[in-house]
Amino acid sequence: MVNAISGPLNLGNEALTINGTGSNNNGQGALKLINGDAIIGTNTTAITMGSTTAIGVEANRRLTLNATLATQNYAKMGDGTLVLGGSAANSGTGAVSVTAGTLELNKTSGTAAAVNGALTINNTFAGTATVRYGSSASADQIGGVTVTVNHGGFLDLATNNKSDGIALTMTGGTVSTGTGTLTLGAP
């Protein structure tokens, strides 16, 4: 648990390994941010998810991972915002599920994908689940993968182009491209 009660917390360039879904497998996050905002990493810091993992961010909070994530399957939990930033693409093809709050994709390098595994945006809890491109996002933030937007889910490309083709499944969700273009096709 990261408690940033005394102000924004910056953990710098320290490698980190995350395992599990939370204390006693409670599903609230093996990495959970409460009481403030935090930044972990300095563009290419190594963060490894050693098993299926949950990352929780409580409402009105922002956790930024400026890092290269080596991912297994993981879920973004809580009503706050998790930002995947940094200048290098994440590795691993684990599935990503956003169950509540916002996952902001904000890789800055021209070829850096933030999500390389199947992406599911759903609303299994109260509130909404959103995946959006960040203000510094460049290139395609989502690899050529299957994206599922379920009821209560929202995919926002924020005027960016998604051109390498994704397989998109929608069940009551919403996709917004702004002035951008979304190219569909098999991944």
C-alpha positions as a printed Julia matrix, in Angstrom:
187×3 Matrix{Float64}:
   0.0     0.0     0.0
   1.31    3.43   -0.94
   0.06    6.15    1.41
   0.79    9.63    0.02
  -0.99   11.5     2.81
   1.7    14.16    3.22
   1.68   15.24   -0.43
   2.69   13.86   -3.82
   5.08   10.93   -3.46
   7.82   10.28   -6.04
   9.54    6.91   -5.67
  12.12    7.49   -8.43
  14.06    4.85  -10.33
  13.65    1.8    -8.07
  12.85   -1.57   -9.62
   9.63   -3.07   -8.27
   8.0    -6.51   -8.39
   4.27   -6.84   -7.74
   2.46  -10.12   -7.06
  -1.13  -10.97   -6.22
  -4.45   -9.23   -5.85
  -4.04   -7.65   -2.43
  -3.86   -8.39    1.25
  -5.37  -11.85    1.8
  -6.29  -11.83   -1.92
  -8.97   -9.2    -1.23
  -8.84   -7.91   -4.83
  -8.13   -4.31   -3.79
  -4.61   -4.33   -5.14
  -1.17   -5.74   -4.4
  -0.18   -2.15   -5.19
  -2.79    0.26   -3.81
  -2.65    4.06   -3.63
  -4.51    5.89   -0.89
  -4.51    9.46    0.49
  -2.74   11.31   -2.31
  -0.97   11.03   -5.66
   2.22    9.12   -6.44
   4.74    8.65   -9.26
   6.79    5.47   -9.5
   9.64    5.39  -12.0
  11.61    7.63  -14.31
  10.66    6.58  -17.87
  12.24    3.09  -18.1
  12.19    1.87  -14.49
  11.54   -1.89  -14.39
   8.25   -2.98  -12.83
   7.56   -6.7   -12.97
   4.23   -8.36  -12.34
   5.2   -11.82  -11.22
   1.68  -13.24  -11.22
  -1.9   -12.19  -11.83
  -1.97   -8.79  -10.15
  -4.42   -6.08   -9.09
  -3.49   -2.4    -8.87
  -5.87   -0.24   -6.88
  -6.19    3.54   -6.9
  -8.79    5.11   -4.64
 -11.17    7.81   -5.89
  -9.72   11.25   -6.7
  -6.16    9.87   -6.65
  -3.59    9.45   -9.45
  -0.89    6.77   -9.55
   1.61    7.23  -12.4
   3.89    4.35  -13.41
   6.63    5.93  -15.54
   8.11    2.56  -16.2
   8.52   -0.47  -18.41
   6.0    -2.97  -17.14
   6.68   -6.66  -17.63
   3.09   -7.79  -17.35
   1.16  -10.88  -16.53
  -2.62  -10.58  -16.31
  -3.61   -7.55  -14.24
  -6.66   -5.59  -13.21
  -6.97   -1.88  -12.52
  -9.24   -1.51   -9.47
 -10.7     1.5    -7.65
 -12.27    4.75   -8.87
  -8.97    6.68   -9.22
  -6.62    7.02  -12.21
  -3.71    4.72  -13.07
  -1.35    6.26  -15.65
   0.96    4.05  -17.71
   3.7     6.47  -18.74
   7.38    6.41  -19.57
   9.32    6.3   -22.8
   9.64    2.54  -23.44
   6.99    0.02  -24.48
   5.66   -2.36  -21.87
   6.5    -6.03  -22.38
   4.41   -9.11  -21.79
   1.08  -10.0   -23.31
  -1.01  -10.53  -20.18
  -4.66   -9.54  -20.31
  -5.59   -6.15  -18.85
  -8.95   -5.55  -17.2
 -10.2    -2.14  -16.09
 -13.05   -2.7   -13.64
 -13.47    0.85  -12.31
 -11.95    4.31  -12.6
  -9.55    5.3   -15.38
  -6.53    3.72  -17.03
  -4.64    6.49  -18.85
  -2.24    5.37  -21.59
   0.51    7.96  -21.84
   3.68    6.45  -23.33
   5.74    9.2   -24.96
   8.01    7.38  -27.41
   6.91    7.0   -31.01
   6.64    3.21  -30.86
   5.82    2.59  -27.21
   2.69    0.51  -26.61
   1.23    0.65  -23.1
  -1.05   -2.4   -23.54
   0.12   -5.52  -25.41
  -2.46   -8.04  -24.17
  -6.21   -8.37  -24.55
  -7.92   -5.32  -23.03
 -11.32   -5.49  -21.31
 -13.09   -2.33  -20.2
 -16.13   -3.11  -18.11
 -18.28   -1.85  -15.3
 -18.49   -4.64  -12.76
 -18.67   -2.21   -9.85
 -20.59    1.04   -9.26
 -19.34    3.9   -11.43
 -17.63    3.7   -14.8
 -14.52    2.16  -16.27
 -12.52    4.22  -18.77
  -9.39    3.71  -20.86
  -8.12    6.89  -22.48
  -5.06    8.15  -24.29
  -3.17   10.75  -22.24
  -2.19   14.25  -23.3
   1.43   13.2   -24.01
   0.52    9.95  -25.76
   2.24    9.27  -29.04
   1.79    6.4   -31.48
  -0.57    3.53  -30.85
  -0.86    2.98  -27.1
  -2.73   -0.3   -27.57
  -0.98   -3.07  -29.51
  -2.85   -4.98  -32.19
  -4.96   -6.87  -29.66
  -8.57   -7.72  -28.89
 -10.38   -4.89  -27.08
 -13.7    -5.53  -25.33
 -15.8    -2.58  -24.19
 -18.66   -3.76  -21.98
 -21.68   -1.94  -20.55
 -20.43    1.09  -18.6
 -17.03    0.95  -20.33
 -15.52    3.85  -22.31
 -12.55    3.83  -24.7
 -11.34    7.37  -25.47
  -8.63    7.8   -28.12
  -8.58   11.56  -27.38
  -8.08   12.57  -31.04
  -5.22   10.07  -31.55
  -5.15    7.54  -34.38
  -5.3     3.81  -33.71
  -4.16    2.45  -37.04
  -2.68   -1.04  -36.66
  -6.06   -2.7   -36.33
  -7.76   -4.13  -33.28
 -10.51   -6.66  -32.91
 -13.23   -4.67  -31.12
 -16.13   -6.21  -29.24
 -18.75   -3.91  -27.76
 -21.59   -4.79  -25.42
 -23.22   -1.51  -24.46
 -19.98    0.45  -24.11
 -18.77    3.63  -25.83
 -15.8     4.46  -28.06
 -14.74    8.05  -28.8
 -12.07    9.0   -31.34
 -12.45   12.78  -31.27
 -10.8    13.83  -34.54
  -8.71   10.64  -34.59
  -9.25    7.49  -36.63
  -9.84    3.96  -35.34
  -8.91    1.15  -37.75
 -10.58   -2.17  -37.04
  -9.27   -5.57  -38.06
  -8.02   -8.82  -36.63
  -5.0    -8.38  -34.34
